[in-house]
């Protein structure tokens, strides 16, 4: 067992982050098989979707049920919960705290609050609500590659004084390299010595797994991943790679391979995610992948030179 990573726990985000690929159109059978596979594989948490409120979102009626987890629905999906805990993510401004039951009445164990740096104060207010209702909590600060140092230092003061359990280092644009992760983990540990840390990576530059391992070896505890890397745009660190690599006897990769063979490979033939050149381009430019996602959704989806020129030529970019 690698003592450098024996403290780590895996948070599988296939349904939540992968739902950004297919509008959360997963069958109940798919989600049940995934839960059974992760449970058998020894994975610590399964993020089974978002706990946002449909009335606060546009286009809610077209999204699958994993976008707004209903507690009664969850009990039907997972009638027999195993050792894998269940997690949900909420976004600032998209969740009605009255929709969140006390933990004793819910199948969820962990609620994660995602925000941008300017909303850390609002996010921590929500964290306090969920903490008081009995949940484990995390704060996920998105797009860290675009955050100024002084903003981060201000946020650290608020976070240090808060009840949040785990603070996440999130590489939203897949633009960070291993040395960036070493630097950020060191910075978070220095300023938040009493908080546990988590990491969420994207694979725009084929570095999601490497960056996750660097973070793990530097003491980060919660590692986000998804089966077959399924996640928005370039996707995430692969659950199967972590399960195989973390050298913890509780982990077993075979059930994850079964999930990939039965469900993920057929799904990948219908839906696109992973390392694709336009996503690489937004990654190297440290930009949100939305422009690359739009390109992949158009007739010009493989015109990557033109796309690169458009993003790197200011006068062209602004005339569009």
C-alpha positions as CSV (number, residue, x, y, z in Angstrom):
1,X,0.0,0.0,0.0
2,X,1.4,3.4,-1.0
3,X,1.5,5.2,2.3
4,X,1.6,8.5,0.4
5,X,-2.0,8.0,-0.9
6,X,-3.5,5.7,1.8
7,X,-5.4,8.7,3.3
8,X,-7.2,9.2,-0.1
9,X,-10.9,8.8,-0.8
10,X,-12.5,8.6,-4.3
11,X,-15.6,10.7,-5.2
12,X,-17.1,9.4,-8.4
13,X,-18.8,12.2,-10.3
14,X,-20.0,10.2,-13.4
15,X,-23.7,11.1,-13.0
16,X,-23.2,14.7,-11.9
17,X,-20.4,15.8,-14.2
18,X,-21.2,13.3,-16.9
19,X,-24.8,14.6,-16.9
20,X,-23.4,17.9,-18.3
21,X,-22.7,15.8,-21.5
22,X,-26.1,14.1,-21.9
23,X,-28.4,16.5,-20.0
24,X,-28.6,13.9,-17.2
25,X,-30.4,11.4,-19.4
26,X,-29.3,8.3,-17.5
27,X,-31.7,5.4,-17.0
28,X,-32.4,4.3,-13.5
29,X,-30.9,0.9,-14.5
30,X,-27.6,2.7,-15.5
31,X,-27.4,4.5,-12.2
32,X,-28.2,1.4,-10.2
33,X,-25.5,-0.6,-12.0
34,X,-23.0,2.2,-11.5
35,X,-23.8,2.4,-7.8
36,X,-23.4,-1.4,-7.4
37,X,-20.2,-1.3,-9.4
38,X,-18.7,1.5,-7.3
39,X,-19.8,-0.2,-4.1
40,X,-18.1,-3.4,-5.1
41,X,-15.0,-1.5,-6.2
42,X,-14.7,0.1,-2.8
43,X,-15.2,3.7,-4.1
44,X,-15.9,6.0,-1.2
45,X,-18.5,8.4,-2.6
46,X,-20.8,8.5,-5.6
47,X,-22.1,11.9,-6.6
48,X,-25.5,11.0,-7.8
49,X,-26.4,14.4,-9.2
50,X,-27.3,17.9,-8.4
51,X,-29.6,19.0,-5.6
52,X,-30.5,22.3,-7.4
53,X,-34.1,23.5,-7.5
54,X,-36.0,23.2,-10.8
55,X,-37.9,26.5,-10.2
56,X,-34.6,28.4,-10.1
57,X,-33.2,27.0,-13.4
58,X,-34.0,27.6,-17.0
59,X,-34.7,24.5,-19.1
60,X,-35.4,22.4,-16.0
61,X,-38.2,20.5,-17.7
62,X,-35.9,19.0,-20.3
63,X,-33.2,17.7,-17.9
64,X,-33.1,14.3,-16.4
65,X,-34.0,13.7,-12.7
66,X,-30.4,13.6,-11.6
67,X,-30.4,17.4,-12.1
68,X,-32.7,18.0,-9.1
69,X,-32.4,14.9,-6.9
70,X,-35.7,14.2,-5.2
71,X,-35.3,12.3,-1.9
72,X,-38.2,10.0,-2.5
73,X,-37.0,9.2,-6.0
74,X,-33.5,8.5,-4.6
75,X,-34.9,6.0,-2.1
76,X,-36.5,4.1,-5.1
77,X,-33.3,4.1,-7.0
78,X,-31.0,3.0,-4.2
79,X,-33.3,0.8,-2.0
80,X,-30.3,-0.9,-0.4
81,X,-27.5,1.5,0.3
82,X,-24.0,-0.1,0.6
83,X,-20.8,1.3,2.0
84,X,-20.4,3.8,-0.8
85,X,-21.7,7.2,0.5
86,X,-23.9,9.4,-1.6
87,X,-23.1,13.0,-2.5
88,X,-24.9,15.8,-4.4
89,X,-23.6,19.2,-5.6
90,X,-25.5,22.5,-5.4
91,X,-24.7,25.8,-7.1
92,X,-25.1,29.3,-5.5
93,X,-28.4,30.8,-6.5
94,X,-29.8,27.6,-7.9
95,X,-30.8,25.8,-4.7
96,X,-33.6,26.4,-2.4
97,X,-32.4,25.4,1.1
98,X,-35.9,24.4,2.0
99,X,-35.6,21.5,-0.5
100,X,-32.8,20.0,1.6
101,X,-34.1,17.5,4.2
102,X,-32.2,16.8,7.4
103,X,-29.5,14.2,6.8
104,X,-31.4,11.7,9.0
105,X,-34.3,11.8,6.5
106,X,-32.1,11.7,3.3
107,X,-30.0,9.1,1.6
108,X,-27.4,11.8,0.9
109,X,-24.3,12.0,3.2
110,X,-22.3,14.8,1.6
111,X,-23.5,18.1,0.0
112,X,-20.9,20.0,-1.9
113,X,-21.3,23.7,-2.7
114,X,-19.8,25.1,-5.9
115,X,-19.1,28.8,-6.4
116,X,-16.8,31.3,-8.0
117,X,-14.4,33.2,-5.8
118,X,-16.6,36.3,-5.5
119,X,-19.4,34.2,-3.9
120,X,-17.4,32.4,-1.3
121,X,-19.3,34.2,1.5
122,X,-22.7,33.1,0.1
123,X,-21.4,29.6,-0.4
124,X,-20.3,29.3,3.2
125,X,-23.7,30.5,4.4
126,X,-25.2,27.5,2.5
127,X,-22.5,25.2,3.9
128,X,-23.5,26.2,7.4
129,X,-27.2,25.4,6.7
130,X,-26.2,21.9,5.4
131,X,-23.7,21.3,8.2
132,X,-26.4,22.2,10.7
133,X,-28.7,19.6,9.1
134,X,-26.1,16.9,9.7
135,X,-24.3,16.6,6.3
136,X,-20.7,16.4,5.5
137,X,-19.8,19.5,3.4
138,X,-17.3,20.7,0.9
139,X,-16.7,24.1,-0.7
140,X,-15.6,23.8,-4.4
141,X,-14.1,27.1,-5.7
142,X,-14.3,26.9,-9.5
143,X,-12.0,28.4,-12.1
144,X,-9.0,28.8,-9.7
145,X,-6.7,29.4,-12.6
146,X,-8.4,32.8,-13.1
147,X,-8.3,33.8,-9.5
148,X,-6.1,36.7,-8.3
149,X,-3.9,36.1,-5.2
150,X,-5.5,38.8,-3.1
151,X,-9.0,37.3,-3.8
152,X,-7.8,33.9,-2.7
153,X,-6.2,35.3,0.5
154,X,-9.5,37.0,1.4
155,X,-11.4,33.8,0.8
156,X,-9.0,31.8,2.9
157,X,-9.9,34.0,6.0
158,X,-13.6,33.3,5.6
159,X,-13.0,29.6,4.9
160,X,-10.7,29.1,7.9
161,X,-13.4,30.5,10.2
162,X,-16.2,28.4,8.7
163,X,-17.6,25.0,9.5
164,X,-16.8,23.5,6.1
165,X,-15.2,20.1,6.2
166,X,-13.3,19.9,2.9
167,X,-12.1,22.6,0.5
168,X,-11.7,21.8,-3.1
169,X,-9.0,22.9,-5.6
170,X,-10.9,22.9,-8.9
171,X,-9.2,23.0,-12.3
172,X,-12.4,24.0,-14.2
173,X,-10.6,24.8,-17.5
174,X,-8.2,21.8,-17.5
175,X,-5.4,24.4,-17.8
176,X,-3.3,23.6,-14.8
177,X,-0.1,21.5,-14.8
178,X,1.4,19.3,-12.1
179,X,3.7,22.0,-10.8
180,X,0.6,24.3,-10.6
181,X,-1.1,21.7,-8.5
182,X,1.9,21.3,-6.2
183,X,1.9,25.1,-5.7
184,X,-1.8,25.4,-5.1
185,X,-2.0,22.4,-2.6
186,X,0.9,23.9,-0.7
187,X,-0.8,27.3,-0.6
188,X,-4.2,25.8,0.5
189,X,-2.5,23.7,3.2
190,X,-0.5,26.7,4.5
191,X,-3.5,29.0,4.8
192,X,-6.1,26.4,5.8
193,X,-4.1,24.1,8.1
194,X,-7.3,22.9,9.8
195,X,-9.2,22.0,6.7
196,X,-9.1,18.8,4.6
197,X,-8.6,19.2,0.9
198,X,-10.1,17.9,-2.3
199,X,-9.3,18.1,-5.9
200,X,-11.3,18.1,-9.2
201,X,-9.5,18.0,-12.5
202,X,-10.4,18.2,-16.2
203,X,-8.5,16.4,-18.9
204,X,-8.1,19.1,-21.6
205,X,-4.3,18.6,-21.7
206,X,-4.3,14.9,-20.7
207,X,-3.2,15.8,-17.2
208,X,-6.2,15.0,-15.1
209,X,-4.8,11.8,-13.7
210,X,-1.3,13.1,-13.2
211,X,-2.6,16.3,-11.5
212,X,-4.8,14.2,-9.2
213,X,-1.9,12.0,-8.2
214,X,0.3,15.0,-7.5
215,X,-2.4,16.4,-5.2
216,X,-2.9,13.0,-3.5
217,X,0.8,12.6,-2.8
218,X,0.8,16.1,-1.3
219,X,-1.9,15.2,1.2
220,X,-5.2,16.0,-0.6
221,X,-7.8,13.6,0.7
222,X,-10.9,13.7,-1.6
223,X,-10.2,12.9,-5.2
224,X,-12.9,13.5,-7.8
225,X,-13.1,11.2,-10.8
226,X,-15.6,9.7,-13.2
227,X,-15.9,6.3,-14.9
228,X,-14.3,6.3,-18.3
229,X,-13.6,10.0,-17.7
230,X,-17.2,11.0,-18.5
231,X,-17.6,14.7,-17.7
232,X,-18.2,18.1,-19.3
233,X,-16.1,18.6,-22.5
234,X,-12.7,17.0,-22.0
235,X,-14.0,15.1,-19.0
236,X,-12.4,14.2,-15.6
237,X,-9.8,12.0,-14.1
238,X,-10.8,8.4,-14.7
239,X,-12.2,6.5,-11.7
240,X,-10.8,3.3,-13.1
241,X,-7.2,4.7,-13.1
242,X,-7.5,5.8,-9.5
243,X,-9.0,2.6,-8.3
244,X,-6.2,0.6,-10.0
245,X,-3.4,2.9,-8.8
246,X,-4.2,3.9,-5.2
247,X,-2.8,0.7,-3.9
248,X,-5.4,0.4,-1.2
249,X,-6.6,-3.1,-0.6
250,X,-10.2,-2.0,-0.4
251,X,-10.2,-0.9,-4.0
252,X,-10.9,-3.4,-6.8
253,X,-10.9,-2.3,-10.5
254,X,-12.8,-5.2,-12.0
255,X,-16.3,-4.0,-11.2
256,X,-15.5,-0.6,-12.7
257,X,-14.3,-2.4,-15.9
258,X,-17.6,-4.2,-16.0
259,X,-19.5,-0.9,-15.8
260,X,-17.3,0.5,-18.7
261,X,-17.9,-2.6,-20.8
262,X,-21.6,-2.8,-20.3
263,X,-22.6,0.8,-20.2
264,X,-19.9,3.4,-20.9
265,X,-18.5,2.1,-24.2
266,X,-22.0,2.0,-25.8
267,X,-22.8,5.5,-24.3
268,X,-19.5,6.9,-25.7
269,X,-20.7,5.9,-29.2
270,X,-23.7,8.2,-28.8
271,X,-22.2,11.0,-26.7
272,X,-18.9,12.8,-26.9
273,X,-16.4,13.7,-24.2
274,X,-12.7,13.4,-23.5
275,X,-9.5,14.6,-25.0
276,X,-10.4,16.3,-28.2
277,X,-8.3,19.1,-29.9
278,X,-10.7,22.0,-29.5
279,X,-10.8,21.2,-25.7
280,X,-7.0,21.1,-25.7
281,X,-7.0,24.5,-27.3
282,X,-9.2,26.1,-24.6
283,X,-7.1,24.3,-22.0
284,X,-3.8,25.7,-23.2
285,X,-5.4,29.2,-23.4
286,X,-6.9,28.8,-19.9
287,X,-10.5,29.5,-21.1
288,X,-13.9,28.0,-20.3
289,X,-14.6,25.2,-22.8
290,X,-18.0,26.7,-23.9
291,X,-16.6,27.9,-27.3
292,X,-15.1,24.5,-28.0
293,X,-18.4,22.8,-27.0
294,X,-20.2,25.1,-29.4
295,X,-17.7,24.2,-32.2
296,X,-18.1,20.5,-31.6
297,X,-21.9,21.0,-31.9
298,X,-21.5,22.6,-35.4
299,X,-20.7,21.5,-38.9
300,X,-17.2,22.9,-38.5
301,X,-16.4,20.7,-35.5
302,X,-13.0,19.6,-36.8
303,X,-11.7,22.9,-38.1
304,X,-9.3,23.3,-35.2
305,X,-6.8,25.7,-37.0
306,X,-9.6,28.2,-37.7
307,X,-10.8,27.8,-34.1
308,X,-7.3,28.4,-32.7
309,X,-6.8,31.5,-34.9
310,X,-10.2,32.9,-33.8
311,X,-9.3,32.4,-30.1
312,X,-5.8,33.8,-30.4
313,X,-6.4,36.8,-32.7
314,X,-8.1,39.5,-30.6
315,X,-9.7,41.4,-33.5
316,X,-11.2,38.3,-34.9
317,X,-12.4,37.1,-31.5
318,X,-14.2,40.3,-30.9
319,X,-15.8,40.7,-34.3
320,X,-17.7,37.4,-33.9
